[in-house]
Amino acid sequence: MTPLSPESTVAEWLDHPAGGPILRRMLAENGQSAGTLRAVRRFRMSRLVALSGGRLSAEEVERLAAEANATAPGDAVDVPGSADVPGSADVPGAATTAPPPRPEGRERCTPGRFTGSTVVITGAGSGIGRATASRVAREGGRVVAADLDRDRLDALAAELDAQAWHPGHPGPGHEIVPVRADITDADGIAAIVQAADGRVDALANIAGITDGMVPLHEVDDELWHRVFEVNLHGMFRLTRAVLPLMRAAGRGSIVNVSSEAALRGSTAGAAYTASKHAVVGLTRSAAFMYGPDGIRVNSVAPGGVATGIEGAMNSALGRERIEPTLAALPDIAEPEHVAASIAFLLSEDSVNINGALLPSDGGWSVQ
């Protein structure tokens, strides 16, 4: 039996006679269903540590591995009701050995693609927003990076500064303008526009929150308004604020991040699903209205992405109805994968694309 380690994949842990029960037990103790691991079964456990935001430590994984490796196969005891995550042998048509680790994606930057451009990016402190801000900066753009967390923005700037220059990396001299701003607040919108200093060539509306998978009859007014304020109203207000600059320049590109939830009703709760459908409507209306002004407006719809966005299931009905649909979820993407799609639409490479909804979901939308 191959010993488990932090570099073993989730599937290898689940298939292990001692590691599987231990992993399921840990999830159950935290009120989580092991079914959420389906889409990350090819991730190494060390990657889950990085994705957990501190909820799972490297030391804890090391401890669990030691416990599993010290347990005799005959002593392994499964967790009642928790065998709901397929390992490799439990998936119909799958091989009897665990699938190989997910290959590392290779980012291929285009040096100079955004040189001379000012690009506003919201949610730039983490996840897809951070990956997009990093990519645009490394491709020569002046990035107005907006987020609620100034420390995260400063960390992004410091990371770029620390990179040695080579093609695709600017090193010292990149242009990141960090702006601590709440896009649901008028002062936050004003601060972002002020930081742009009279010019916005492109805008990526990425900031967003989820809704805990809550169905309509359980949604209270506070949750509904909060989700719409961040996911739709903040996007609307910031776009409205920068459109005069784009119209005066006779050019511009806007990318609104929607979601797989904008394509179907089975991936999130009522508030999140409705807000993301509205994002698509806002995108298409703006694309039609401002196309003659040289402004392109498109949307990217991510599927599952390894980000810090909260993905809890706060409703028993929501869990019951949505969790089974996650069995069809392809391997979740890294933020850099979606950032590549966003950067393409922000750039002149997409000069002939306007009003499009681009699923960046690993093929989930065709299932």
PLY file of the C-alpha trace (Angstrom):
ply
format ascii 1.0
element vertex 367
property float x
property float y
property float z
element edge 366
property int vertex1
property int vertex2
end_header
0.00 0.00 0.00
1.44 3.35 -1.03
1.84 5.67 1.98
-0.20 8.87 1.94
1.41 12.30 2.02
0.41 15.93 1.39
1.40 15.32 -2.24
-1.10 12.48 -2.63
-4.23 13.39 -4.55
-7.68 13.60 -3.00
-8.64 10.49 -5.00
-5.69 8.60 -3.53
-6.79 9.60 -0.05
-10.36 8.55 -0.72
-9.29 5.18 -2.14
-6.98 4.49 0.79
-8.56 2.05 3.31
-7.47 4.19 6.24
-7.10 7.61 4.63
-10.60 7.62 3.14
-12.43 7.24 6.45
-10.12 9.75 8.11
-10.74 12.37 5.42
-14.51 11.80 5.54
-14.46 11.99 9.33
-12.62 15.31 9.25
-15.17 16.77 6.85
-18.10 15.47 8.90
-16.66 17.03 12.05
-16.71 20.39 10.26
-20.31 19.99 9.11
-19.30 19.43 5.51
-20.30 16.79 3.05
-17.55 14.87 1.35
-19.50 15.25 -1.90
-17.92 18.66 -2.37
-14.62 16.93 -3.13
-15.78 15.40 -6.40
-14.47 18.25 -8.52
-11.08 18.33 -6.79
-10.32 14.61 -6.70
-7.23 15.13 -8.91
-5.87 17.94 -6.73
-3.01 17.19 -4.37
-3.89 17.60 -0.70
-1.25 20.33 -0.46
-3.31 22.32 -2.98
-6.37 22.04 -0.74
-4.31 23.57 2.05
-3.56 26.58 -0.16
-7.24 26.87 -1.12
-8.61 26.57 2.40
-7.76 30.08 3.50
-6.29 28.79 6.75
-9.12 26.39 7.55
-6.84 23.45 6.78
-3.17 23.62 7.68
-0.18 21.77 6.25
0.49 20.47 9.75
-3.01 19.00 9.95
-2.58 17.20 6.64
0.77 15.83 7.81
-0.91 14.61 11.02
-3.76 12.96 9.10
-1.28 11.27 6.75
0.71 9.93 9.70
-2.51 8.62 11.28
-3.58 6.92 8.05
-0.18 5.39 7.43
-0.03 4.03 10.97
-3.46 2.41 10.73
-3.59 -1.23 9.74
-6.05 -1.87 6.88
-8.15 -4.14 9.07
-8.51 -1.39 11.66
-9.97 1.18 9.24
-13.51 2.15 10.17
-15.65 4.10 7.75
-17.78 7.05 8.80
-21.51 6.25 8.76
-23.31 8.10 6.01
-20.17 9.67 4.65
-19.25 7.37 1.77
-20.69 9.80 -0.74
-17.51 10.75 -2.56
-16.38 8.47 -5.36
-12.78 7.41 -5.40
-11.36 6.21 -8.67
-12.93 2.77 -8.51
-16.39 4.08 -7.58
-16.88 6.19 -10.70
-18.72 4.33 -13.49
-16.30 3.60 -16.29
-13.30 4.79 -14.30
-10.02 2.96 -14.04
-9.38 0.93 -10.92
-6.37 3.06 -10.04
-6.57 6.62 -8.81
-6.52 9.24 -11.58
-3.22 11.08 -12.06
-2.71 14.47 -10.38
-4.15 17.42 -12.21
-1.47 18.76 -14.57
-0.21 22.22 -13.78
-1.58 24.84 -16.17
0.98 26.85 -18.11
0.28 30.53 -18.32
1.41 32.07 -21.61
1.48 35.84 -21.23
1.62 38.19 -24.21
4.27 40.83 -23.40
3.09 44.34 -24.20
-0.53 43.41 -24.94
-1.82 46.08 -22.53
1.03 48.58 -22.83
-0.35 52.11 -22.71
-3.73 50.97 -21.35
-5.37 51.69 -18.02
-7.42 48.73 -16.83
-9.76 48.83 -13.82
-10.22 45.48 -12.06
-12.52 44.87 -9.09
-12.09 42.03 -6.62
-8.36 42.29 -7.35
-7.23 41.13 -3.92
-7.98 37.44 -4.36
-9.08 34.68 -6.67
-9.97 35.47 -10.27
-9.60 39.21 -9.73
-6.08 38.86 -8.38
-5.05 36.53 -11.20
-6.47 38.94 -13.78
-4.79 41.98 -12.23
-1.48 40.14 -12.13
-1.75 39.04 -15.74
-2.72 42.46 -17.11
0.12 44.09 -15.16
2.60 41.54 -16.44
1.37 42.25 -19.96
2.18 45.92 -19.56
-1.08 47.49 -18.39
-1.57 50.14 -15.74
-3.93 48.34 -13.35
-6.29 50.16 -11.03
-6.78 47.28 -8.60
-9.83 47.66 -6.38
-10.70 45.50 -3.38
-12.03 45.77 0.16
-8.77 44.39 1.55
-5.86 46.81 1.10
-3.38 44.32 2.58
-4.12 41.85 -0.20
-3.60 44.54 -2.81
-0.28 45.52 -1.29
0.74 41.84 -1.28
-0.06 41.61 -4.99
2.06 44.66 -5.77
4.91 43.33 -3.64
4.78 39.96 -5.37
5.06 41.58 -8.79
7.91 43.76 -7.59
9.78 40.70 -6.38
9.64 38.89 -9.70
12.80 38.97 -11.76
12.17 40.34 -15.22
11.71 37.94 -18.09
9.27 37.91 -21.01
5.79 38.09 -19.57
6.92 39.55 -16.24
7.57 43.27 -15.83
9.41 43.01 -12.50
10.02 46.37 -10.82
8.25 49.11 -12.71
4.87 47.41 -13.10
1.91 49.73 -12.66
-0.46 48.60 -9.92
-2.59 51.34 -8.39
-4.18 49.78 -5.28
-7.54 51.23 -4.23
-9.32 50.08 -1.11
-12.91 50.51 -2.19
-16.37 49.08 -1.60
-18.19 48.97 -4.94
-21.54 49.10 -3.13
-20.66 52.56 -1.80
-20.69 55.82 -3.79
-17.41 56.88 -2.21
-15.83 53.62 -3.30
-16.91 54.15 -6.90
-15.57 57.71 -6.80
-12.21 56.52 -5.42
-11.80 54.01 -8.24
-12.61 56.55 -10.93
-10.28 59.09 -9.34
-7.45 56.55 -9.32
-7.98 55.96 -13.04
-6.95 59.61 -13.55
-9.25 60.41 -16.45
-8.61 57.31 -18.56
-10.14 53.83 -18.56
-9.35 51.65 -21.55
-10.83 48.50 -20.04
-12.88 47.42 -17.05
-13.17 43.97 -15.51
-16.09 43.67 -13.08
-15.04 40.62 -11.08
-15.98 41.25 -7.43
-18.79 39.00 -6.25
-20.27 37.00 -3.37
-22.31 33.80 -3.12
-25.56 33.14 -1.28
-25.13 29.88 0.62
-27.25 27.91 -1.89
-30.44 29.23 -0.25
-33.70 28.54 -2.16
-36.25 31.30 -2.73
-38.61 30.59 0.17
-35.68 30.79 2.64
-34.13 34.00 1.28
-34.54 36.97 3.61
-34.42 40.57 2.44
-30.94 41.14 3.87
-29.38 38.28 1.89
-31.21 39.23 -1.29
-30.15 42.88 -1.14
-26.56 42.10 -0.18
-26.04 39.67 -3.08
-27.57 42.08 -5.59
-25.66 45.06 -4.20
-22.31 43.35 -4.79
-23.00 41.20 -7.83
-25.14 43.59 -9.85
-25.63 47.08 -8.44
-21.94 47.72 -7.75
-21.08 46.52 -11.25
-23.81 48.74 -12.69
-22.66 51.84 -10.81
-18.97 51.43 -11.64
-19.70 50.76 -15.31
-21.98 53.78 -15.44
-19.18 55.87 -13.94
-16.50 54.88 -16.47
-18.65 54.85 -19.62
-18.35 58.63 -20.16
-14.54 58.25 -20.27
-14.79 55.42 -22.78
-17.33 57.21 -24.94
-15.18 60.33 -25.01
-12.20 58.22 -26.11
-14.25 56.37 -28.70
-13.09 52.97 -27.47
-13.15 50.60 -24.53
-13.64 47.01 -23.42
-15.75 45.86 -20.50
-15.85 42.31 -19.15
-18.51 41.37 -16.60
-17.94 38.12 -14.75
-21.19 36.19 -14.51
-21.21 32.49 -13.65
-22.29 29.03 -14.66
-25.31 30.03 -12.54
-26.21 32.48 -15.32
-26.72 29.51 -17.64
-28.81 27.23 -15.45
-30.74 27.09 -12.20
-29.00 24.18 -10.53
-25.68 25.55 -9.33
-26.52 28.14 -6.64
-29.29 29.67 -4.57
-32.05 32.00 -5.77
-30.30 35.32 -5.08
-26.98 34.41 -6.68
-28.62 32.77 -9.70
-30.93 35.74 -10.29
-28.09 38.25 -9.88
-25.89 36.46 -12.41
-28.71 36.15 -14.93
-29.15 39.92 -14.51
-25.43 40.45 -15.19
-25.90 38.80 -18.59
-28.85 41.05 -19.36
-26.88 44.14 -18.37
-23.98 42.98 -20.53
-26.08 42.43 -23.63
-27.95 45.71 -23.29
-24.74 47.69 -22.90
-23.10 45.83 -25.80
-25.98 46.83 -28.06
-26.19 50.43 -26.86
-22.50 51.32 -26.91
-21.17 49.23 -29.78
-21.40 52.23 -32.16
-19.19 54.16 -29.69
-16.38 51.64 -30.10
-17.10 50.01 -26.74
-17.28 46.24 -26.46
-19.09 44.62 -23.52
-18.79 40.89 -22.93
-19.23 38.41 -20.10
-17.21 35.44 -18.88
-19.12 32.67 -17.10
-16.77 30.62 -14.89
-17.65 27.16 -13.69
-15.99 25.75 -10.60
-12.89 27.76 -9.71
-10.37 27.30 -6.91
-10.84 30.70 -5.27
-11.41 32.10 -1.80
-15.09 32.88 -2.48
-17.35 31.39 0.17
-19.10 28.25 -1.09
-20.98 27.07 2.00
-24.36 25.39 1.74
-26.55 27.08 4.34
-29.80 25.35 3.42
-30.76 21.70 3.84
-33.00 21.89 0.76
-30.30 23.68 -1.20
-27.80 20.96 -0.31
-30.28 18.18 -1.14
-31.11 19.61 -4.58
-27.74 21.05 -5.68
-25.16 18.64 -4.32
-26.09 15.76 -6.67
-25.59 18.05 -9.68
-21.97 18.58 -8.63
-21.24 15.01 -9.72
-21.15 16.33 -13.30
-18.78 19.16 -12.45
-15.49 18.93 -14.38
-12.24 19.42 -12.51
-12.35 22.92 -11.09
-10.15 25.54 -12.71
-7.37 27.62 -11.27
-8.03 31.40 -11.15
-5.33 31.90 -13.79
-7.34 29.81 -16.26
-10.32 32.13 -16.04
-8.05 35.19 -15.99
-6.76 34.12 -19.41
-10.32 34.24 -20.77
-10.97 37.64 -19.20
-7.67 39.11 -20.42
-8.46 37.96 -23.95
-11.81 39.76 -23.95
-10.31 42.87 -22.34
-7.62 43.08 -25.02
-7.69 44.08 -28.66
-7.34 40.40 -29.52
-11.14 40.23 -29.16
-11.75 43.28 -31.36
-14.60 41.58 -33.25
-16.41 40.23 -30.18
-19.23 42.20 -28.57
-22.17 41.04 -26.48
-20.78 37.52 -26.05
-21.23 35.21 -23.09
-18.10 33.07 -22.89
-18.34 29.99 -20.66
-14.93 29.37 -19.08
-16.04 26.22 -17.33
-14.08 23.25 -18.66
-17.08 22.15 -20.73
-19.60 22.04 -17.88
-22.11 24.10 -19.88
-22.37 21.47 -22.61
-23.20 18.63 -20.22
0 1
1 2
2 3
3 4
4 5
5 6
6 7
7 8
8 9
9 10
10 11
11 12
12 13
13 14
14 15
15 16
16 17
17 18
18 19
19 20
20 21
21 22
22 23
23 24
24 25
25 26
26 27
27 28
28 29
29 30
30 31
31 32
32 33
33 34
34 35
35 36
36 37
37 38
38 39
39 40
40 41
41 42
42 43
43 44
44 45
45 46
46 47
47 48
48 49
49 50
50 51
51 52
52 53
53 54
54 55
55 56
56 57
57 58
58 59
59 60
60 61
61 62
62 63
63 64
64 65
65 66
66 67
67 68
68 69
69 70
70 71
71 72
72 73
73 74
74 75
75 76
76 77
77 78
78 79
79 80
80 81
81 82
82 83
83 84
84 85
85 86
86 87
87 88
88 89
89 90
90 91
91 92
92 93
93 94
94 95
95 96
96 97
97 98
98 99
99 100
100 101
101 102
102 103
103 104
104 105
105 106
106 107
107 108
108 109
109 110
110 111
111 112
112 113
113 114
114 115
115 116
116 117
117 118
118 119
119 120
120 121
121 122
122 123
123 124
124 125
125 126
126 127
127 128
128 129
129 130
130 131
131 132
132 133
133 134
134 135
135 136
136 137
137 138
138 139
139 140
140 141
141 142
142 143
143 144
144 145
145 146
146 147
147 148
148 149
149 150
150 151
151 152
152 153
153 154
154 155
155 156
156 157
157 158
158 159
159 160
160 161
161 162
162 163
163 164
164 165
165 166
166 167
167 168
168 169
169 170
170 171
171 172
172 173
173 174
174 175
175 176
176 177
177 178
178 179
179 180
180 181
181 182
182 183
183 184
184 185
185 186
186 187
187 188
188 189
189 190
190 191
191 192
192 193
193 194
194 195
195 196
196 197
197 198
198 199
199 200
200 201
201 202
202 203
203 204
204 205
205 206
206 207
207 208
208 209
209 210
210 211
211 212
212 213
213 214
214 215
215 216
216 217
217 218
218 219
219 220
220 221
221 222
222 223
223 224
224 225
225 226
226 227
227 228
228 229
229 230
230 231
231 232
232 233
233 234
234 235
235 236
236 237
237 238
238 239
239 240
240 241
241 242
242 243
243 244
244 245
245 246
246 247
247 248
248 249
249 250
250 251
251 252
252 253
253 254
254 255
255 256
256 257
257 258
258 259
259 260
260 261
261 262
262 263
263 264
264 265
265 266
266 267
267 268
268 269
269 270
270 271
271 272
272 273
273 274
274 275
275 276
276 277
277 278
278 279
279 280
280 281
281 282
282 283
283 284
284 285
285 286
286 287
287 288
288 289
289 290
290 291
291 292
292 293
293 294
294 295
295 296
296 297
297 298
298 299
299 300
300 301
301 302
302 303
303 304
304 305
305 306
306 307
307 308
308 309
309 310
310 311
311 312
312 313
313 314
314 315
315 316
316 317
317 318
318 319
319 320
320 321
321 322
322 323
323 324
324 325
325 326
326 327
327 328
328 329
329 330
330 331
331 332
332 333
333 334
334 335
335 336
336 337
337 338
338 339
339 340
340 341
341 342
342 343
343 344
344 345
345 346
346 347
347 348
348 349
349 350
350 351
351 352
352 353
353 354
354 355
355 356
356 357
357 358
358 359
359 360
360 361
361 362
362 363
363 364
364 365
365 366
